[in-house]
């Protein structure tokens, strides 16, 4: 079985919340894709409940695209501690951290239920499992801690 970089990371050594570049890959035609670890809560210490995480996911899908170019996908980790962000190009962890911070701020302080995309049975595979209240509370807590551009030292942006 192929080794997966994320499973070689010492999850006891990181200090969330942070943004970490997992890998950059160059395709056969020279296109660069970057994969980032957007870790919102400390692994093995906390986990965002599924309804809140699901709502954060739907909102980040739009808000991150508003904040930065090249977003391909933002998908939650199964452990519910953060997200993978896949982008075109070579953004820095600081650029991504600033976009994440702005997006989380919008969720925490500016978003109303009408702003959440994909909350009906036609546009979401589990539309009943959302909580904007939970999403807002988790985003406030994450912002209070600050988002680091480094996973091992607190270099808050």
N, CA and C atoms as a LAMMPS dump frame, in Angstrom:
ITEM: TIMESTEP
0
ITEM: NUMBER OF ATOMS
471
ITEM: BOX BOUNDS ff ff ff
-5.0000000000000000e+02 5.0000000000000000e+02
-5.0000000000000000e+02 5.0000000000000000e+02
-5.0000000000000000e+02 5.0000000000000000e+02
ITEM: ATOMS id mol type element x y z
1 1 1 N 0.842 -1.182 0
2 1 2 C 0 0 0
3 1 3 C 0.888 1.245 0
4 2 1 N 0.474 2.243 -0.757
5 2 2 C 1.237 3.498 -0.825
6 2 3 C 1.217 4.207 0.529
7 3 1 N 2.329 4.835 0.864
8 3 2 C 2.412 5.629 2.088
9 3 3 C 1.697 6.956 1.864
10 4 1 N 0.892 7.366 2.82
11 4 2 C 0.172 8.625 2.766
12 4 3 C 0.823 9.582 3.75
13 5 1 N 1.283 10.717 3.246
14 5 2 C 2.045 11.672 4.063
15 5 3 C 1.309 12.048 5.343
16 6 1 N 0.025 12.287 5.255
17 6 2 C -0.727 12.724 6.43
18 6 3 C -0.66 11.709 7.571
19 7 1 N -0.49 10.439 7.236
20 7 2 C -0.433 9.413 8.274
21 7 3 C 0.973 9.25 8.851
22 8 1 N 1.945 9.978 8.291
23 8 2 C 3.289 9.963 8.857
24 8 3 C 3.524 11.172 9.757
25 9 1 N 2.584 12.127 9.756
26 9 2 C 2.686 13.319 10.598
27 9 3 C 2.488 12.93 12.057
28 10 1 N 3.376 13.415 12.933
29 10 2 C 3.214 13.19 14.371
30 10 3 C 2.121 14.126 14.878
31 11 1 N 0.936 13.587 15.048
32 11 2 C -0.209 14.39 15.466
33 11 3 C -0.1 14.871 16.912
34 12 1 N 0.852 14.336 17.672
35 12 2 C 1.057 14.804 19.053
36 12 3 C 1.993 16.013 19.104
37 13 1 N 2.677 16.31 18.006
38 13 2 C 3.662 17.4 17.991
39 13 3 C 3.109 18.706 17.422
40 14 1 N 1.98 18.64 16.728
41 14 2 C 1.436 19.852 16.102
42 14 3 C 0.666 20.691 17.109
43 15 1 N 0.522 21.986 16.752
44 15 2 C -0.155 22.939 17.633
45 15 3 C -1.226 23.673 16.828
46 16 1 N -2.436 23.158 16.888
47 16 2 C -3.56 23.736 16.14
48 16 3 C -4.114 24.964 16.864
49 17 1 N -4.754 25.839 16.113
50 17 2 C -5.052 25.848 14.693
51 17 3 C -3.858 26.313 13.855
52 18 1 N -3.729 25.715 12.665
53 18 2 C -2.622 26.059 11.772
54 18 3 C -2.964 25.719 10.331
55 19 1 N -2.11 26.217 9.431
56 19 2 C -2.129 25.835 8.021
57 19 3 C -0.773 25.208 7.721
58 20 1 N -0.801 24.05 7.069
59 20 2 C 0.436 23.334 6.735
60 20 3 C 0.375 22.881 5.289
61 21 1 N 1.455 23.115 4.564
62 21 2 C 1.561 22.573 3.212
63 21 3 C 1.885 21.09 3.34
64 22 1 N 1.011 20.254 2.791
65 22 2 C 1.247 18.812 2.813
66 22 3 C 2.148 18.424 1.651
67 23 1 N 1.784 18.877 0.454
68 23 2 C 2.568 18.519 -0.72
69 23 3 C 2.252 19.461 -1.874
70 24 1 N 3.202 19.538 -2.786
71 24 2 C 2.995 20.186 -4.083
72 24 3 C 3.335 19.154 -5.135
73 25 1 N 2.49 19.048 -6.122
74 25 2 C 2.733 18.094 -7.192
75 25 3 C 2.616 18.806 -8.528
76 26 1 N 3.474 18.407 -9.454
77 26 2 C 3.455 18.973 -10.799
78 26 3 C 2.987 17.894 -11.762
79 27 1 N 1.954 18.228 -12.53
80 27 2 C 1.4 17.287 -13.496
81 27 3 C 2.257 17.181 -14.745
82 28 1 N 1.892 16.282 -15.609
83 28 2 C 2.646 16.021 -16.836
84 28 3 C 2.732 17.239 -17.744
85 29 1 N 1.781 18.157 -17.641
86 29 2 C 1.784 19.358 -18.484
87 29 3 C 2.305 20.579 -17.73
88 30 1 N 2.866 20.347 -16.534
89 30 2 C 3.465 21.435 -15.772
90 30 3 C 2.543 22.129 -14.785
91 31 1 N 1.291 21.718 -14.72
92 31 2 C 0.364 22.316 -13.765
93 31 3 C 0.743 21.905 -12.345
94 32 1 N 0.73 22.88 -11.439
95 32 2 C 1.074 22.633 -10.039
96 32 3 C -0.203 22.603 -9.205
97 33 1 N -0.309 21.588 -8.357
98 33 2 C -1.412 21.473 -7.405
99 33 3 C -0.803 21.409 -6.01
100 34 1 N -1.373 22.202 -5.088
101 34 2 C -0.917 22.211 -3.699
102 34 3 C -2.008 21.633 -2.806
103 35 1 N -1.591 20.876 -1.81
104 35 2 C -2.505 20.274 -0.838
105 35 3 C -2.138 20.815 0.533
106 36 1 N -3.081 21.489 1.189
107 36 2 C -2.852 22.079 2.502
108 36 3 C -3.678 21.378 3.57
109 37 1 N -3.119 21.31 4.762
110 37 2 C -3.774 20.841 5.975
111 37 3 C -4.267 22.088 6.699
112 38 1 N -5.583 22.279 6.754
113 38 2 C -6.183 23.369 7.516
114 38 3 C -6.664 22.766 8.832
115 39 1 N -5.794 22.755 9.812
116 39 2 C -6.112 22.09 11.083
117 39 3 C -6.76 23.096 12.019
118 40 1 N -8.01 22.872 12.357
119 40 2 C -8.766 23.831 13.147
120 40 3 C -8.729 23.552 14.644
121 41 1 N -8.682 22.28 15.019
122 41 2 C -8.632 21.918 16.442
123 41 3 C -7.519 20.903 16.676
124 42 1 N -7.076 20.822 17.918
125 42 2 C -5.954 19.967 18.276
126 42 3 C -6.312 18.493 18.107
127 43 1 N -5.536 17.756 17.301
128 43 2 C -5.807 16.327 17.114
129 43 3 C -5.798 15.562 18.447
130 44 1 N -6.664 14.592 18.54
131 44 2 C -6.777 13.689 19.681
132 44 3 C -7.117 14.395 20.981
133 45 1 N -7.496 15.659 20.892
134 45 2 C -7.916 16.425 22.058
135 45 3 C -9.343 16.912 21.868
136 46 1 N -9.684 17.24 20.633
137 46 2 C -10.991 17.79 20.328
138 46 3 C -11.396 17.366 18.923
139 47 1 N -12.671 17.495 18.629
140 47 2 C -13.206 17.23 17.293
141 47 3 C -14.468 18.057 17.137
142 48 1 N -14.643 18.646 15.98
143 48 2 C -15.827 19.46 15.71
144 48 3 C -16.994 18.522 15.418
145 49 1 N -18.121 18.687 16.097
146 49 2 C -19.277 17.824 15.829
147 49 3 C -19.69 17.893 14.362
148 50 1 N -20.236 16.791 13.864
149 50 2 C -20.485 16.687 12.427
150 50 3 C -21.39 17.783 11.876
151 51 1 N -22.43 18.167 12.577
152 51 2 C -23.347 19.184 12.039
153 51 3 C -22.637 20.519 11.861
154 52 1 N -21.842 20.925 12.833
155 52 2 C -21.082 22.174 12.725
156 52 3 C -20.017 22.085 11.645
157 53 1 N -19.302 20.963 11.597
158 53 2 C -18.261 20.769 10.594
159 53 3 C -18.858 20.779 9.19
160 54 1 N -20.011 20.158 9.038
161 54 2 C -20.687 20.093 7.749
162 54 3 C -21.055 21.503 7.273
163 55 1 N -21.539 22.335 8.182
164 55 2 C -21.896 23.703 7.813
165 55 3 C -20.647 24.521 7.508
166 56 1 N -19.586 24.345 8.295
167 56 2 C -18.322 25.021 7.994
168 56 3 C -17.841 24.608 6.611
169 57 1 N -17.941 23.329 6.29
170 57 2 C -17.527 22.835 4.971
171 57 3 C -18.273 23.559 3.851
172 58 1 N -19.584 23.635 3.963
173 58 2 C -20.381 24.279 2.911
174 58 3 C -20.019 25.754 2.781
175 59 1 N -19.772 26.421 3.889
176 59 2 C -19.434 27.844 3.841
177 59 3 C -18.011 28.076 3.343
178 60 1 N -17.053 27.256 3.775
179 60 2 C -15.682 27.407 3.277
180 60 3 C -15.615 27.19 1.769
181 61 1 N -16.464 26.32 1.247
182 61 2 C -16.466 26.059 -0.198
183 61 3 C -16.643 27.35 -0.987
184 62 1 N -17.463 28.24 -0.5
185 62 2 C -17.661 29.519 -1.177
186 62 3 C -16.73 30.608 -0.677
187 63 1 N -16.602 30.739 0.627
188 63 2 C -15.826 31.849 1.194
189 63 3 C -14.346 31.777 0.838
190 64 1 N -13.749 30.582 0.839
191 64 2 C -12.336 30.488 0.455
192 64 3 C -12.14 30.894 -0.999
193 65 1 N -13.092 30.552 -1.849
194 65 2 C -13.014 30.965 -3.259
195 65 3 C -13.14 32.479 -3.405
196 66 1 N -13.877 33.116 -2.486
197 66 2 C -13.969 34.576 -2.491
198 66 3 C -12.646 35.212 -2.062
199 67 1 N -11.897 34.542 -1.2
200 67 2 C -10.686 35.097 -0.6
201 67 3 C -9.404 34.823 -1.385
202 68 1 N -9.396 33.751 -2.176
203 68 2 C -8.175 33.395 -2.905
204 68 3 C -8.528 32.709 -4.215
205 69 1 N -7.63 32.813 -5.167
206 69 2 C -7.871 32.154 -6.445
207 69 3 C -7.263 30.758 -6.419
208 70 1 N -7.738 29.917 -7.311
209 70 2 C -7.149 28.598 -7.49
210 70 3 C -7.706 27.497 -6.622
211 71 1 N -8.771 27.754 -5.857
212 71 2 C -9.316 26.699 -4.994
213 71 3 C -9.958 25.623 -5.862
214 72 1 N -9.528 24.388 -5.653
215 72 2 C -10.118 23.244 -6.334
216 72 3 C -11.138 22.58 -5.418
217 73 1 N -10.741 22.308 -4.173
218 73 2 C -11.63 21.605 -3.247
219 73 3 C -11.201 21.847 -1.814
220 74 1 N -12.171 21.867 -0.926
221 74 2 C -11.928 21.923 0.514
222 74 3 C -12.805 20.858 1.151
223 75 1 N -12.178 19.816 1.69
224 75 2 C -12.911 18.658 2.199
225 75 3 C -12.505 18.349 3.634
226 76 1 N -13.477 17.981 4.476
227 76 2 C -13.155 17.715 5.884
228 76 3 C -12.384 16.419 6.086
229 77 1 N -11.534 16.431 7.108
230 77 2 C -10.874 15.202 7.561
231 77 3 C -11.918 14.33 8.261
232 78 1 N -11.79 13.043 8.111
233 78 2 C -12.681 12.12 8.818
234 78 3 C -12.584 12.245 10.326
235 79 1 N -11.434 12.67 10.831
236 79 2 C -11.253 12.823 12.278
237 79 3 C -11.929 14.071 12.827
238 80 1 N -12.451 14.916 11.927
239 80 2 C -13.212 16.122 12.27
240 80 3 C -12.369 17.182 12.985
241 81 1 N -11.073 17.231 12.644
242 81 2 C -10.199 18.25 13.232
243 81 3 C -9.823 19.349 12.251
244 82 1 N -10.245 19.231 10.991
245 82 2 C -9.895 20.23 10
246 82 3 C -10.243 19.783 8.595
247 83 1 N -9.527 20.379 7.62
248 83 2 C -9.852 20.183 6.209
249 83 3 C -8.594 20.043 5.362
250 84 1 N -8.725 19.331 4.26
251 84 2 C -7.771 19.398 3.159
252 84 3 C -8.21 20.54 2.26
253 85 1 N -7.276 21.371 1.832
254 85 2 C -7.543 22.392 0.822
255 85 3 C -6.637 22.091 -0.357
256 86 1 N -7.23 21.828 -1.505
257 86 2 C -6.483 21.545 -2.732
258 86 3 C -6.599 22.782 -3.625
259 87 1 N -5.454 23.274 -4.103
260 87 2 C -5.447 24.479 -4.936
261 87 3 C -4.558 24.286 -6.159
262 88 1 N -4.84 25.073 -7.185
263 88 2 C -3.918 25.234 -8.297
264 88 3 C -2.829 26.192 -7.83
265 89 1 N -1.597 25.963 -8.231
266 89 2 C -0.538 26.93 -7.983
267 89 3 C 0.209 26.729 -6.681
268 90 1 N 0.945 27.77 -6.308
269 90 2 C 1.891 27.671 -5.195
270 90 3 C 1.68 28.773 -4.167
271 91 1 N 0.533 28.789 -3.527
272 91 2 C 0.289 29.754 -2.468
273 91 3 C 1.145 29.416 -1.253
274 92 1 N 1.454 30.442 -0.475
275 92 2 C 2.203 30.222 0.765
276 92 3 C 1.227 29.863 1.884
277 93 1 N 1.749 29.278 2.953
278 93 2 C 0.895 28.967 4.098
279 93 3 C 0.339 30.252 4.705
280 94 1 N 1.093 31.344 4.628
281 94 2 C 0.596 32.607 5.159
282 94 3 C -0.589 33.118 4.335
283 95 1 N -0.504 33.031 3.021
284 95 2 C -1.624 33.446 2.164
285 95 3 C -2.876 32.625 2.473
286 96 1 N -2.694 31.323 2.597
287 96 2 C -3.821 30.441 2.874
288 96 3 C -4.371 30.731 4.278
289 97 1 N -3.489 30.941 5.244
290 97 2 C -3.934 31.243 6.611
291 97 3 C -4.753 32.534 6.652
292 98 1 N -4.35 33.537 5.89
293 98 2 C -5.108 34.798 5.843
294 98 3 C -6.487 34.58 5.222
295 99 1 N -6.554 33.787 4.157
296 99 2 C -7.839 33.489 3.523
297 99 3 C -8.726 32.683 4.467
298 100 1 N -8.137 31.723 5.176
299 100 2 C -8.892 30.92 6.138
300 100 3 C -9.41 31.803 7.267
301 101 1 N -8.561 32.663 7.787
302 101 2 C -8.966 33.555 8.876
303 101 3 C -10.14 34.435 8.441
304 102 1 N -10.051 35.029 7.274
305 102 2 C -11.139 35.877 6.775
306 102 3 C -12.418 35.069 6.595
307 103 1 N -12.298 33.856 6.094
308 103 2 C -13.47 33.004 5.875
309 103 3 C -14.115 32.603 7.198
310 104 1 N -13.304 32.221 8.177
311 104 2 C -13.839 31.847 9.486
312 104 3 C -14.494 33.051 10.165
313 105 1 N -13.929 34.234 9.972
314 105 2 C -14.518 35.454 10.533
315 105 3 C -15.903 35.698 9.918
316 106 1 N -16.013 35.511 8.619
317 106 2 C -17.322 35.675 7.96
318 106 3 C -18.339 34.686 8.519
319 107 1 N -17.897 33.442 8.724
320 107 2 C -18.809 32.443 9.283
321 107 3 C -19.239 32.861 10.691
322 108 1 N -18.273 33.227 11.515
323 108 2 C -18.546 33.529 12.921
324 108 3 C -19.419 34.759 13.12
325 109 1 N -19.209 35.781 12.3
326 109 2 C -19.825 37.073 12.604
327 109 3 C -20.766 37.631 11.543
328 110 1 N -20.705 37.14 10.314
329 110 2 C -21.489 37.76 9.243
330 110 3 C -22.52 36.848 8.598
331 111 1 N -22.437 35.566 8.836
332 111 2 C -23.26 34.607 8.106
333 111 3 C -24.605 34.385 8.771
334 112 1 N -25.625 34.348 7.934
335 112 2 C -26.97 33.973 8.363
336 112 3 C -27.332 32.666 7.661
337 113 1 N -28.367 32.013 8.154
338 113 2 C -28.751 30.715 7.59
339 113 3 C -28.981 30.81 6.082
340 114 1 N -29.564 31.899 5.615
341 114 2 C -29.847 32.058 4.18
342 114 3 C -28.568 32.058 3.343
343 115 1 N -27.406 32.297 3.967
344 115 2 C -26.131 32.331 3.255
345 115 3 C -25.516 30.944 3.051
346 116 1 N -26.025 29.945 3.748
347 116 2 C -25.444 28.602 3.676
348 116 3 C -25.971 27.897 2.433
349 117 1 N -25.076 27.608 1.493
350 117 2 C -25.449 26.906 0.261
351 117 3 C -25.643 25.411 0.534
352 118 1 N -26.461 24.78 -0.261
353 118 2 C -26.577 23.32 -0.239
354 118 3 C -27.21 22.769 1.017
355 119 1 N -28.391 23.282 1.377
356 119 2 C -29.021 22.81 2.611
357 119 3 C -30.402 22.21 2.358
358 120 1 N -30.626 21.693 1.16
359 120 2 C -31.875 20.985 0.898
360 120 3 C -31.551 19.617 0.294
361 121 1 N -32.565 18.791 0.19
362 121 2 C -32.336 17.413 -0.26
363 121 3 C -31.865 17.315 -1.696
364 122 1 N -32.01 18.378 -2.464
365 122 2 C -31.583 18.375 -3.857
366 122 3 C -30.101 18.72 -4.012
367 123 1 N -29.554 19.439 -3.043
368 123 2 C -28.186 19.944 -3.19
369 123 3 C -27.211 19.395 -2.155
370 124 1 N -27.675 18.515 -1.263
371 124 2 C -26.789 17.967 -0.222
372 124 3 C -27.207 16.536 0.094
373 125 1 N -26.223 15.683 0.265
374 125 2 C -26.489 14.275 0.549
375 125 3 C -26.883 13.98 1.987
376 126 1 N -26.761 14.96 2.878
377 126 2 C -27.169 14.778 4.27
378 126 3 C -27.635 16.139 4.807
379 127 1 N -28.62 16.707 4.121
380 127 2 C -29.023 18.098 4.346
381 127 3 C -29.57 18.37 5.743
382 128 1 N -30.017 17.353 6.462
383 128 2 C -30.563 17.561 7.806
384 128 3 C -29.465 17.704 8.862
385 129 1 N -28.221 17.398 8.492
386 129 2 C -27.106 17.408 9.447
387 129 3 C -26.284 18.686 9.289
388 130 1 N -26.867 19.814 9.685
389 130 2 C -26.207 21.118 9.656
390 130 3 C -26.49 21.846 10.955
391 131 1 N -25.554 22.689 11.374
392 131 2 C -25.789 23.583 12.506
393 131 3 C -24.967 24.85 12.313
394 132 1 N -25.642 25.926 11.953
395 132 2 C -24.955 27.208 11.837
396 132 3 C -24.524 27.702 13.211
397 133 1 N -25.331 27.457 14.229
398 133 2 C -24.947 27.861 15.59
399 133 3 C -23.622 27.213 15.973
400 134 1 N -23.503 25.903 15.781
401 134 2 C -22.269 25.185 16.102
402 134 3 C -21.103 25.711 15.271
403 135 1 N -21.335 25.91 13.978
404 135 2 C -20.275 26.424 13.101
405 135 3 C -19.77 27.77 13.605
406 136 1 N -20.667 28.661 13.957
407 136 2 C -20.284 29.989 14.444
408 136 3 C -19.478 29.89 15.739
409 137 1 N -19.929 29.07 16.681
410 137 2 C -19.235 28.949 17.964
411 137 3 C -17.834 28.369 17.791
412 138 1 N -17.698 27.345 16.952
413 138 2 C -16.38 26.753 16.702
414 138 3 C -15.459 27.75 16.004
415 139 1 N -15.985 28.49 15.049
416 139 2 C -15.16 29.475 14.339
417 139 3 C -14.689 30.582 15.272
418 140 1 N -15.537 31.029 16.178
419 140 2 C -15.13 32.036 17.167
420 140 3 C -13.995 31.502 18.035
421 141 1 N -14.126 30.261 18.482
422 141 2 C -13.09 29.648 19.322
423 141 3 C -11.768 29.519 18.571
424 142 1 N -11.831 29.102 17.326
425 142 2 C -10.626 28.951 16.497
426 142 3 C -9.968 30.31 16.284
427 143 1 N -10.759 31.324 15.965
428 143 2 C -10.217 32.668 15.766
429 143 3 C -9.605 33.22 17.046
430 144 1 N -10.206 32.936 18.196
431 144 2 C -9.652 33.394 19.475
432 144 3 C -8.267 32.808 19.725
433 145 1 N -8.048 31.576 19.281
434 145 2 C -6.742 30.925 19.459
435 145 3 C -5.718 31.449 18.456
436 146 1 N -6.198 31.896 17.29
437 146 2 C -5.313 32.384 16.237
438 146 3 C -4.856 31.264 15.325
439 147 1 N -4.678 31.587 14.062
440 147 2 C -4.271 30.599 13.059
441 147 3 C -2.793 30.797 12.759
442 148 1 N -2.026 29.744 12.961
443 148 2 C -0.585 29.78 12.732
444 148 3 C -0.265 29.378 11.296
445 149 1 N 0.783 29.962 10.757
446 149 2 C 1.249 29.557 9.427
447 149 3 C 2.259 28.416 9.522
448 150 1 N 2.474 27.913 10.739
449 150 2 C 3.398 26.798 10.976
450 150 3 C 2.731 25.803 11.919
451 151 1 N 2.831 24.496 11.654
452 151 2 C 2.146 23.519 12.496
453 151 3 C 2.836 23.222 13.837
454 152 1 N 4.111 23.552 13.961
455 152 2 C 4.855 23.157 15.153
456 152 3 C 5.194 24.311 16.086
457 153 1 N 5.21 25.523 15.55
458 153 2 C 5.435 26.708 16.363
459 153 3 C 4.29 27.668 16.106
460 154 1 N 3.883 28.39 17.117
461 154 2 C 2.743 29.295 16.966
462 154 3 C 3.211 30.586 16.302
463 155 1 N 3.066 30.649 14.978
464 155 2 C 3.36 31.84 14.182
465 155 3 C 2.034 32.374 13.664
466 156 1 N 1.276 32.978 14.576
467 156 2 C -0.08 33.421 14.287
468 156 3 C -0.049 34.578 13.306
469 157 1 N -0.921 34.496 12.309
470 157 2 C -1.007 35.574 11.309
471 157 3 C -1.983 36.644 11.78
